[in-house]
Amino acid sequence: MLDVTVIEDPEAAAASLDPTRARLLAELAAAPASAAMLAGRVGLARQKVNYHLKALERHGLVELAGERRKGNVNERLMRATAASYVISPAALPAVQPDPDRFRDQLSARWLLAVGARLVRDVGTLINGAARARRRLATYALDGEVRFASAADRAAFVQELTAGVSALIRKYDSPDAEDGRDHRIVVALHPTVKADGHPATDPLPAAETTPAPGEGSGIPDRTASEPDQ
């Protein structure tokens, strides 16, 4: 079982969002089970559970884990193909976010569009690498920082932009024939609590507007202006 997998197919996404099938996926992510075992847990007839399991199996969301003999019947034990699932924006190709429509590094909605593209692209790469039976080279940095003031946050953004821009200038080789392009995404947002709210009250906007970084495209405005 994979730790997480990305759903790109619209029909598979629809199947995973059905409340009953989502409940079955959760049960099968915890441990393999048969239709008869699941029927009692979700309060449905075994035939109805079988119907949903076949739909989930058809879309690659569950798979056969084994069989066992119970009386005169062979029971199929099913399991989820992953512990968790992420629906890619590729499942809604006509309306998926496009960060290239506008660029505003102080916009939360632009950050959301960048994040959606990250899910889409990495999901596509994962699925492609799996089909080719090859490993995928990736890297992620995840951490938290507590700013004492909005001014500190603005200064942090300036230094981060300058540092990353310098690294890009140092290692970028646009003329390398055997080189491979990579996308860099650095994000900063308030930490979210379990209830969906910021872990602390949002800091006010900085008194001064952060200066645009070299080649960074940082807009010349404060975060207090309307988010487009």
N, C-alpha and C positions, 0 to 999 in steps of 0.2 A: 504493500500500500504506500502510495506517495504521501508526503506531508501536505502538499497543496498542489492543485492543478488548475489550469485555466480552461474555461469553457468558451469556445469560439463559435460553435454552431448555434444558430438561433433556436432550433427545435430542442436541442439539449438544454439550452438556457431556460426555455419555457418549462421543460420537464422538471428541472431542478427547483423552479420557483413555485410549483404547485405545492400547497401546504402539506398535503398528505405525503407526497413523494419526498419533500424536504424532511419530513419526520422520519420516513423510512431510511433516507440517507444518513441521518444523524444516528439512528439505531445501528445501522450496518457499519458506520465508521467506528463505533465503539467495539463491536465484536460481530463475527459472522453469525447469521441466523437464517432459519428457514421461513417460508411463508406462514407455516402454522405457528411458529414461535412469535413472529411479528404480529400476527392477527390479534393475539391477546393483548399485546402491548399498545397497539394503536386503536383497538376497538373496531376492527373491520373483519368481515368474513375472509377466510383464507383465499377464496377464489378472487376476491377483490384485491387482496394484497398481491396475489400472483400477477394480476393484470398490471398493477403499477410496477412491480419488479421487472416484468418483461419490457415495459417502456423504458425504464431506467437502464436496463442491460442493453437495449437496442442503441441507446445513445452513449454507451461506454461509461456510465456513471457507477454501475455496479458490475461485479463479475463473480463467476463461480469460484467458491473457496474450497468446495469439496462436497461429498455426498455421504449420507448415512442411512442405514436401514432402520426403519421404524415400523414394526409389524410387517405387513405385506407391501409396504410402500418405501420407495427410495426417495428421501428428502434431499433437495438441493440446498446446500448452505451457501448463501450469498454474502458478499462483503462489498463495502464501498471501495472504489478504486483510489480514493484519496481521503485523508482525514478532513480536508476542507477544500472548498471550491471558490474560485474567483471568476465572475462573468466578465469576459473581455468586451470592451467597446466594439470589437469586431463583430459581435453578435447583433449589433444594431448599426450596420455600416452606413446607412443613409443619414443618421443623426449623431454619429460618434463625434466627440470633441476634436477640434483641430487647433492646436496651439499656434499654428502659423497664421491664423486669421487675424490675430492681434497679439502684440507682445507687450506685457505690462508686468514687470517683475514685482510690483507691489500689489498686484491684484490677486485675491484669493481664488477667484474664478479661473484666472489664467493658470494658477498653481494646480487647480483641479484638472484642467485640461491637459497639463503636462503630466500629471499623475496618471490620468486615463491613458495617455499615449504610452507611458511606461508599462502599464499593465498589458496593453495590446501588443506592444513590440516584444516584450520579454516572453509573453505567452506564446507568440508565434515562434520565437526562437527556441523555447523549450520543446514545443511540439515538433518542430523541425529536427532538432537534435535527437529527440527520442526516435523519430522515424529513421534517421540516419545512423542510429546507435553510436552517437558521438557525444562527448562531454561538451558542455557549454561554459566558456570562460566568462565569469561575471564577478562583480565586486560590489559590496554595499557597505556603507558606513551609517550607523544609526546611534544616536546619542541624545542627551538632553542637556540643556544649559539654562540656568536661571539668571535673567538679567535684572540688575538692581534698578535700572531706569530705562526709559525709552531712548535716551541719548546713548547709553551703553549698547542697546540693541542696534541702533543706527551705525555706531562705530564698528560693531562686530560685522555687520553686513558689508561695510566698506572694506574692511581688512580681508574678509572672506572672498569678496569679489576680486580684490587686487591679487590675492594669493593664487586663486584658481586661474585667473587670467594669465598670470605669469607662468604657471605650469603649462597651460595650453600653448602659449607662445614658445616655451622651451621644447616641448615634445611634439608639437604638431608638424607632420611631414607630408604636406599635401601632394608632393611630387614623388613620393615613394611608390614605385610600381607594385611592390609586393606588400604594401601596407594595407591595413584594414581600418575602416572608419569605425569609431565608437562614439556613442552619445553620452554626455555627462549631465547628470541631473543633481542639483544640490537644492534642498528645500528647507525652509524654516517656517514653523507655525507653532502656535500655542499647544501645549500638551492637552490631550482630551481625557476627561474623567469617564468612568463607566456610564454615567448618565448622559454623556454626549456634550457636556458643557466644558469650557476651559478649566484646567486644573487650578488656575488662579485667575483673579480678575484681570482682564486684558490691560496691558500697559497703554497709556495714552500715546498719541503720536509724538515723535520727537519735535522739539522746538525748531530745529533746523532741518532743512531738506538734505538728505544724503546726496553727496556729489556723485554724478555718474561715473562708474568705473570704466577704465580703458577697454573699449571693445566689448563691454558687458551688456549694453543696451538697457541699463537701469534708468527708468524714467525720472525726470526731474520734478518730483512731487513727493509729498508726504503720504504716509499710509492712512492718514485721516480723511483724505479725499474720497469721494464715492467710488465704490468698487464697480468697475464696468463689466 
